Amino acid sequence: MDELAAPLPEVLRLLGYRQGRTRLSQRDLALVERGLALAREAATPAASVAYCAVTVEGDGVRAGVPGIGWRSRSLARLLAGADGVSLVAATLGPGVDELTRDLFARDEYALAAVVDAAGSVLVQGLAEWVREALLHRAGLAHAGAGQVGVKLTPLYGPGYGDWPVEEQIGLVTLAGGPQIGLSCTPTCYLVPQKSLVGLIGWLPPEGRDWSPVGCTRCTLVDCAYRVGRR
């Protein structure tokens, strides 16, 4: 679990700290570091990946599976030029959720909030780990064939941009979520909560470079968690 990215500034950002505007004492910092350590200990990360061919048609994406497709302008824009995607399901397991509930029950509200924020950052780190693993594997395969490697988009999931969050229900199953203990409720909540599901697009070498940071593509400019918000 130590290899998963969990930048302290990201945890602080989710907790509402603003660089240059929020004062952070040594006691506060120690609490955040403790919460991050506890979240790491409680996590049992797992991921599932499935490949699917796709065709982008206007504002829609048609999968190479009969009856499967998604309508989203932002998703179609992300996957422009792609001929395939990796369907990804990733979870930290139930431990972080259980720890957060236990801390709240013991009235340790500050520590519970830190563990919750740390879990969100850790699961993002898990998704990026999956992306890097796919990129590494693709690089090795193309190097062995003497070809120039492909490019990968960041993970993009239902609820991002104009992609309806209701699509999350079907995508969990397609990505193999049940095999790693991940499910989605009829109201579109992932269980365990510290989980992610989405697509990573495979782009040709000449395709555009996408930053792993998704906020620059999101139209919700007043989001409290937007990267770069002041």
Buried (B, 14 or more C-beta within 10 A) or exposed (E): BEEBBBEEEBBBBBBEBEEEEEEEEEEBEEBBBBBBEBBBEBBBBBBBBBEBEBBBEEBBBBBEEEEBBBBBEBBBEBBBBBBBBBBBBBBBBBBBBEBBEEBBEEEBEBBBBBBBBBBBBBBBBBBBBBBEEBBEEBEEEBEEEEEEBBBBBBBBBBBBBBBEBBBBBBBBBBBBBEEBBBBBEEEBEBBBBBBBBBBBBBBEEEBEEBEEEBBEBBEEEEEEEBEEEE
